[in-house]
Amino acid sequence: MSLPIVMQAANFAAERHRQQRRKDEDASPYINHPLNVANLLCEVGGINDTNIIAAALLHDTVEDTDTTPAQIAERFGAQVRDLVMEVSDDTQLVSVDRKRLQIDGAASLSHGAVLIKLADKTSNIRDIIDSPPRGWSIDRRRRYLDWAQAVIDGCRPANVALESLFRNTVAQARQVLTQLESDTVTAYKT
């Protein structure tokens, strides 16, 4: 792995996301998410492809900042840009359409994009369970799980370890939500 491009991507992502926060109660720094996605790829998936790791670090910059695809290509090359764009939603579309397009487009994703999707969805699910966005009900969290699973189910197999982690994370999340729901019902009855 070529560390300079990975470190440049981490630095670029940190700069672009510097004012952004996650929607959890603690308003965690947004950069924690792309760093976690890249870490899952390396640590769990054994991925050492510089372009995939750089794209994982940059995967939300076009979608969530004023970064352009041209800026990604200029700094990190066309392959990184292409991976970032494969996993980026068209923010001009409404949320329902963006979600549907992720499911519809899952089968046509490149190998690298599938790897990033697996790590991204796993990271998001962990966050939704451990530090959910403010105001997200159990039902909304469950709908996210269903949607994320539909996206990943539509992807071609890419990495056994990442796929196993994703499936285990979804199963654990479902157990947590079921327990939370049960606790809520019990508390209501008393």
Secondary structure by P-SEA (a helix, b strand, c coil): ccaaaaaaaaaaaaaaacccccccccccccaaaaaaaaaaaccccccccaaaaaaaaaccccccccccaaaaaacccaaaaaaaaaacccccccaaaaaaaaaaacccccaaaaaaaaaaaaaaaaaaaccccccccaaaaaaaaaaaaaaaaacccccaaaaaaaaaaaaaaaaaaaaaaaaaaaaaac
